[in-house]
Amino acid sequence: MAGHGKGVPKNVTHAESTQSIVDFIVDRDLTDFILVGHGYAGTIISKVVEVIPERVRRLVFWSAYVLNDGESALEMLPDRMRCSHRWRPTQPTTPS
């Protein structure tokens, strides 16, 4: 996933992380598989299946964030953790 691994840029967006998973799946012509997300990755797999639903058999959310429309992962964190991430509420965006 974009932003993970040694020697790779860490300042990637949620969309870039999602796209890197989509690209991996499409480039390898993967179909009929189970996609598992743990923690923050729950937000990623939710978006992946929106882009390529016909390729994914099932999603598994293993102790993962599951967001409603307009929510962000930071909103789900306790107050003390939001402050450490310099969290600022934003207006909900329209999904693309």
Long-range contacts (C-beta under 8 A, 24 or more apart in sequence): 1-41, 1-44, 14-43, 14-44, 14-47, 15-47, 17-44, 18-44, 18-47, 18-48, 18-51, 21-45, 21-48, 22-48, 22-51, 22-52, 25-52, 25-55, 26-52, 26-55, 30-55, 31-55, 32-57, 33-57, 34-58, 34-59, 34-60, 35-59, 35-60, 36-60, 36-62, 37-61, 37-62, 37-64, 38-62, 38-63, 38-64, 39-63, 39-64, 39-65, 40-64, 40-65, 40-73, 42-66, 42-67, 43-67, 43-73, 50-95, 69-95
